[in-house]
Amino acid sequence: MALSYTESANLMQDVTFKGRVKVACLKFADSIQNELGAAPAHNARLRWAQQCYSQPDFVAGQVQPPTVWDPAVQSQGSQIPDDQLQAAVEGVVNKLI
């Protein structure tokens, strides 16, 4: 069952959930830093990763709302396992880049 609009809005502002999104962003930024320069859109991805490292709270704040719309997050809310949250965050970041 999907989250209601109120539940979605609350999760978009949830500080604990934002912390988990921030960790997922930093983990993804680390993997981008280690990818080959020939990877598609590498320069844009690298700029995002560098911004994530320098402003992790700001980046997490940008990524958190659209991550809440991910189907896995909608079905599990804040109880989503870390590996599924990681996938949701990476999907959102790839759309933003």
N, C-alpha and C positions, 0 to 999 in steps of 0.2 A: 504494500500500500504506500502510495506516495505521500510525502509530507504535505500538510496543508500550507497555504500561503503564510499563515502566521508562524507555523513551525519552521518553514524555510527562512523567513525573515529573521527569526530568532537565531537560527543556526548561522546565518550570515554575519551576525554580530557576536557570536559566542567566542569568548576569549580563549578558552581551552581548545576549541576546534581550530581557531586561527593559529594557535601554537603548533598543532599537528600539520596544518597546511604549510606553515613556515618551514618545518622540518622537511616535509616532502619537497618543497621548492628548493631548499638548499641541497638536498640529496640529488635532485635532478640537475641543478646547476653544476654540481661536482661532476656528474657524468658527462655533461656538455663540455666542461673544461678538458675532459680526457678524450673526447672524440676526435677523429681525424678531421683535419681542415677541409678535406674534400667532401665531407658530409653535406647533404642538401641544406641550404640556408644557414650554413655554419656561422657566418659572420653575424647574422641577426641573432642566432641562438647564443653566440658567445657574448654579445652585448647584453642580452637579457641575463645571462648567468653572472656577468660582472655586476650588473645593477642589483641582482639578488644578493650577491655577497656584500655589497656596500650598503644596501638598504633592505634587509630582509623583512622587517615589519611592514614597510611600505608595499613591497612586492606581494607579501602574503595578503595584505588588505585588498590588493587588486585582484588576486587570484581566488580568494575565498568566495565571493558571491557567485561567480559562474561555476565554481566547483560544486556548490550546493545543488545546482541544476543537473549534475551528472546523475544518470539513472541509478547507479549503485548507491550514491549518497541519498537520493530521494527515497530509496527503498529501505535504507538502514539508518539514516540519520547519523548522529554523532557516534553511534556504535559500529560504524563501518571499520573493518579491519585495516590495519596499516597498509598492507599490500594493495588492497583495492582503492584506498585513498590515494596512494602513490600513483596508481594508474589513472585515476580521475584527475589529479593535479597535472600530470604530464599531458593528458589529453587537452586540458584547458590551456596550458601554456603553449602547446603546439598550435592551437587555434589563435592565440594572442600574438604569437610571433609571426 
